[in-house]
Amino acid sequence: MQGGYMTGKRRLFRAFGVVSITLASLATVSTSSGASGSGTIAKGQPVLIGASLSLSGDFSGDGDAFQQGYKLWAADQNKKGGLLGHKIELKIISDASSPTQVVTNYQALISTDHVNLTFGPFSSLLTLPAARAVNRYGYAMVEGAGGAPSVFQAGLHNVFDAALPVANGLVPFAKWLASLPASQRPKTIAYATSTDPFTEPQIPVAEKIIKAAGIKTVYYKTFPAEPSDYTTIADAVAATNAQVVILGSVDVPTVSAFMQAFEQAHYNPKAFIATAGPDQGKTFLSAVGSGNANGVMVPNAWYGGSSNSESKTMVAEFIKKYGGTASEVNADVAEAYAVGQVITAAVKATGGFNNAKIITYLHSGVTIQSVLGAVKFNSLGENNQPTAYTFQWQGAKFVEVNPATDPGATKILFPKPAWKN
């Protein structure tokens, strides 16, 4: 989840069902249609929803998972009659993880393909330029992977993130470290983070709590989002022999590279948490192996074992279609599915596909239930309802460990077990 959370990763009575329409409105349903003004959807015609996703490039693993989530929601909703009786058709095109291409894609989706609604891309890095482009046409952009402060500080009125805002994602982990008895509390910590709007805001918040607890920062390094080699940085972290490592990562390859370098250096910190990557289920396990995954942590607001009834249904449907276990379901799937659920509620409440009305509705303070739990947007478009959690791989199981006071929390593995292929 990047963005994301899931993650820190991340619940709805779905507003499914065919809405009755008066005879006068059966023929068409009003919709915003970009620069061309007010358009309509004729009776029997589909509602076209456009999205740009990273189906190649750095974020391709997340993009694929988001596509699965969007498609799973669309299939479920179509079984319920679509949206206001209109079958849902998704138009998904690849942006190759490029902030430039994502703008071109949304411009084409709106002005050439004439989509009725838009769903967001993956990552805060791409969400901000995408939201700006979509905003020029008066379209709403509901997304699930653009929770960085920079997205909402831009002053856009049309962007809504259904997932957890990222800034406080590491707070439960930091508070847990600070709460440990002095005899067990680590003495040193190292921070390494990519220069990404998703990762960087999380580190200072966590460091303030951790430093106040007397844990000394022995290494703090930011690195380009696309370095040619992580080994030098990882080796520098290992050389400090820090007892805790916080890695500001956005994907599985970054985490995997650091873990491999740590293992080769015979360095095993007592606690290791990465901001994204370990939340990607089977993709993460396949990259690092369940032995090495054991003990690795990640922040998020959703996991496959969530007790949320909507989440349980979605997970069961996902496993039926794609196989695997609940622990292996990527949080991105849930975040994407929740985007669809938010749109379902907004379309039903406004009685149509008018983007201006949808934006007003989502800013009205209404609470919508989703697989991520309650969704309620503040004036900026952030969802202020999710709880930040810490999750940990314990063998091949992905479990909630923080806050420790939560009834569903599992006892944390600490110190982290040794690397084991």
Secondary structure in CASP SS format (residue, H / E / C, confidence):
PFRMAT SS
TARGET T0000
AUTHOR 0000-0000-0000
METHOD secondary structure of the structure
MODEL  1
M C 1.00
Q C 1.00
G C 1.00
G C 1.00
Y C 1.00
M C 1.00
T C 1.00
G E 1.00
K C 1.00
R C 1.00
R C 1.00
L C 1.00
F C 1.00
R C 1.00
A C 1.00
F C 1.00
G C 1.00
V C 1.00
V C 1.00
S C 1.00
I C 1.00
T C 1.00
L H 1.00
A H 1.00
S H 1.00
L C 1.00
A C 1.00
T E 1.00
V E 1.00
S E 1.00
T E 1.00
S E 1.00
S C 1.00
G H 1.00
A H 1.00
S H 1.00
G C 1.00
S E 1.00
G E 1.00
T E 1.00
I E 1.00
A E 1.00
K C 1.00
G C 1.00
Q C 1.00
P C 1.00
V E 1.00
L E 1.00
I E 1.00
G E 1.00
A E 1.00
S E 1.00
L E 1.00
S C 1.00
L C 1.00
S C 1.00
G C 1.00
D C 1.00
F C 1.00
S H 1.00
G H 1.00
D H 1.00
G H 1.00
D H 1.00
A H 1.00
F H 1.00
Q H 1.00
Q H 1.00
G H 1.00
Y H 1.00
K H 1.00
L H 1.00
W H 1.00
A H 1.00
A H 1.00
D H 1.00
Q H 1.00
N H 1.00
K H 1.00
K C 1.00
G C 1.00
G C 1.00
L E 1.00
L C 1.00
G C 1.00
H E 1.00
K C 1.00
I E 1.00
E E 1.00
L E 1.00
K E 1.00
I E 1.00
I E 1.00
S E 1.00
D C 1.00
A C 1.00
S C 1.00
S C 1.00
P H 1.00
T H 1.00
Q H 1.00
V H 1.00
V H 1.00
T H 1.00
N H 1.00
Y H 1.00
Q H 1.00
A H 1.00
L H 1.00
I H 1.00
S H 1.00
T C 1.00
D C 1.00
H C 1.00
V C 1.00
N C 1.00
L E 1.00
T E 1.00
F E 1.00
G C 1.00
P C 1.00
F C 1.00
S C 1.00
S H 1.00
L H 1.00
L H 1.00
T H 1.00
L H 1.00
P H 1.00
A H 1.00
A H 1.00
R H 1.00
A H 1.00
V H 1.00
N H 1.00
R C 1.00
Y C 1.00
G C 1.00
Y C 1.00
A C 1.00
M E 1.00
V E 1.00
E E 1.00
G C 1.00
A C 1.00
G C 1.00
G C 1.00
A C 1.00
P H 1.00
S H 1.00
V H 1.00
F H 1.00
Q C 1.00
A C 1.00
G C 1.00
L C 1.00
H C 1.00
N C 1.00
V E 1.00
F E 1.00
D E 1.00
A C 1.00
A C 1.00
L C 1.00
P C 1.00
V C 1.00
A C 1.00
N C 1.00
G C 1.00
L C 1.00
V H 1.00
P H 1.00
F H 1.00
A H 1.00
K H 1.00
W H 1.00
L H 1.00
A H 1.00
S H 1.00
L C 1.00
P C 1.00
A C 1.00
S C 1.00
Q C 1.00
R C 1.00
P C 1.00
K C 1.00
T E 1.00
I E 1.00
A E 1.00
Y E 1.00
A E 1.00
T E 1.00
S E 1.00
T C 1.00
D C 1.00
P C 1.00
F C 1.00
T C 1.00
E C 1.00
P C 1.00
Q H 1.00
I H 1.00
P H 1.00
V H 1.00
A H 1.00
E H 1.00
K H 1.00
I H 1.00
I H 1.00
K H 1.00
A H 1.00
A C 1.00
G C 1.00
I C 1.00
K E 1.00
T E 1.00
V E 1.00
Y E 1.00
Y E 1.00
K E 1.00
T E 1.00
F E 1.00
P C 1.00
A C 1.00
E C 1.00
P C 1.00
S C 1.00
D C 1.00
Y C 1.00
T H 1.00
T H 1.00
I H 1.00
A H 1.00
D H 1.00
A H 1.00
V H 1.00
A H 1.00
A H 1.00
T H 1.00
N C 1.00
A C 1.00
Q C 1.00
V E 1.00
V E 1.00
I E 1.00
L E 1.00
G E 1.00
S C 1.00
V C 1.00
D C 1.00
V H 1.00
P H 1.00
T H 1.00
V H 1.00
S H 1.00
A H 1.00
F H 1.00
M H 1.00
Q H 1.00
A H 1.00
F H 1.00
E H 1.00
Q H 1.00
A C 1.00
H C 1.00
Y C 1.00
N C 1.00
P C 1.00
K C 1.00
A E 1.00
F E 1.00
I E 1.00
A E 1.00
T C 1.00
A C 1.00
G C 1.00
P C 1.00
D C 1.00
Q C 1.00
G C 1.00
K H 1.00
T H 1.00
F H 1.00
L H 1.00
S H 1.00
A H 1.00
V H 1.00
G C 1.00
S H 1.00
G H 1.00
N H 1.00
A H 1.00
N C 1.00
G C 1.00
V C 1.00
M E 1.00
V E 1.00
P E 1.00
N E 1.00
A C 1.00
W C 1.00
Y C 1.00
G C 1.00
G C 1.00
S C 1.00
S C 1.00
N C 1.00
S H 1.00
E H 1.00
S H 1.00
K H 1.00
T H 1.00
M H 1.00
V H 1.00
A H 1.00
E H 1.00
F H 1.00
I H 1.00
K H 1.00
K H 1.00
Y H 1.00
G C 1.00
G C 1.00
T C 1.00
A H 1.00
S H 1.00
E H 1.00
V C 1.00
N C 1.00
A H 1.00
D H 1.00
V H 1.00
A H 1.00
E H 1.00
A H 1.00
Y H 1.00
A H 1.00
V H 1.00
G H 1.00
Q H 1.00
V H 1.00
I H 1.00
T H 1.00
A H 1.00
A H 1.00
V H 1.00
K H 1.00
A H 1.00
T H 1.00
G C 1.00
G C 1.00
F E 1.00
N C 1.00
N H 1.00
A H 1.00
K H 1.00
I H 1.00
I H 1.00
T H 1.00
Y H 1.00
L H 1.00
H C 1.00
S C 1.00
G C 1.00
V C 1.00
T C 1.00
I E 1.00
Q E 1.00
S E 1.00
V C 1.00
L C 1.00
G E 1.00
A E 1.00
V E 1.00
K C 1.00
F E 1.00
N C 1.00
S C 1.00
L C 1.00
G C 1.00
E E 1.00
N E 1.00
N C 1.00
Q C 1.00
P C 1.00
T C 1.00
A C 1.00
Y E 1.00
T E 1.00
F E 1.00
Q E 1.00
W E 1.00
Q E 1.00
G C 1.00
A C 1.00
K E 1.00
F E 1.00
V E 1.00
E E 1.00
V E 1.00
N E 1.00
P C 1.00
A C 1.00
T C 1.00
D C 1.00
P C 1.00
G C 1.00
A C 1.00
T C 1.00
K C 1.00
I C 1.00
L C 1.00
F C 1.00
P C 1.00
K C 1.00
P C 1.00
A C 1.00
W C 1.00
K C 1.00
N C 1.00
END
